[in-house]
Amino acid sequence: MAKDVPPRWDRRMQQRLARGEAAALGELYDRFASLVHSLAHRVLGDEKAADRITREVFGYIWENPDAYDPKQGSMRSWVARITQGQAVARLRQAELGRGSREELEQKVRSANAAARADYIVTSMPAPLRAALELAYFKRRDYRQAAADLQISEDEARRRLRLGLQLLSTANVLPREDTAPPGYGPRGYGTPR
C-alpha cells in the first residue's frame, strides 16, 4: 500500500468518520494501526502498553473525527501526533517517582526523538529511504549508493543530504503551545 495518502482521501475519510461509518474506522485502522502500534512501542518499549495506546488512539479518532483538519496536514501525521502525545503522557505517568525530574524528561526526550525518527524514515519517499538504507545498513558512500541505485553521484548526494536533513529534525520538538487544534492533544494525551 502506498505511503503517500492523497489529501482527498484524508478529507473523505474524515467525513465518513464524522457520519459514524464503522467501515471507515476499519479502513483507517487497516491503514494506520501498524504505524500507531510501532510508534507507541518505540516510546514505551512495552507490547501491552502499545496495544492499549493503539486502542485508545482509534477510540479517540472515532469519538473526535472533527478534531482533524485537512488544512493542517495529512491524516497520517495527525494520527502519529495523537499517538506520540498519548504514548509520552503514558511514559511520564509510568515513570513518575522513578528518579529525578531531569532523568524523566531525558527519557521522554529520547523516546520522543526515536519515535519521530522512525516516523520520518517510514514517511519519507522511497528514493530517499533507499539511499539512507544503503549508507547506514550497507555502509555505502554516495558513489557506491549511486552505482547501486543506478543514479548519478550528484543525485545520490542530494538524496543522502535531504534524508539526513529530515532525520536531523527528529530531535527538534515543536513547542506544545504552537500546535493547531487536534494536532497537539492538549486535552488528549493524559490516560483516561
Steps between C-alpha positions, in 0.01 A plus 500: 500500500632845412638707782395828340132553571330757278337790686168414333508162676565677831202734459272219388608280791434778749152554354423129519617484862290806584195320357576207730590246231650203682652380171700824484651431841591149383667639189687759704608231745625277218702787357649644819491238778856383437623861508316572826616179665863539393518864615343413835730201542803712410414751772386255769701188421207284610278292273192506725527875556533552123187290447310718750622821337392365159148434628485840672621690194241342271235550768591869517486532122159330491364733767666817365522486118448876479828557687678423172550797270624406151639854457750433779655187350437142408287263701807279538684787674199571720471136605874484571486819704210372712689174554819673598321730745312213661808276522713775653229577754483131589881484531501800733228342712681164515834657588364740761695456822771285340784749511550869466290724280803561279548125445134463414508787252818361340332162459192667350716707261693191389185294446336788317800550270519127425129487417529809279801351319307179434206699368722719282672200343176313430339816358780616275482425128640161397798642305627688808441202726684267260805728492507529880462125545795438268713752688400389848445124481740412218759770575497632145638844422317723252697361203416142589138594573479670159627185330264275697200723429607568140485877544757777463740574784350848533152349540630252760661784697179703476287210626735423787524865602122549490437174687747596771352849525156348553637263764677783679161652577415200722668670796317828445169486683225751423397724784180369658320833474552527121303195398177559310181366656484122479871470425653553840273294715487753780183361653588163359820334604427424859384146558135462579 
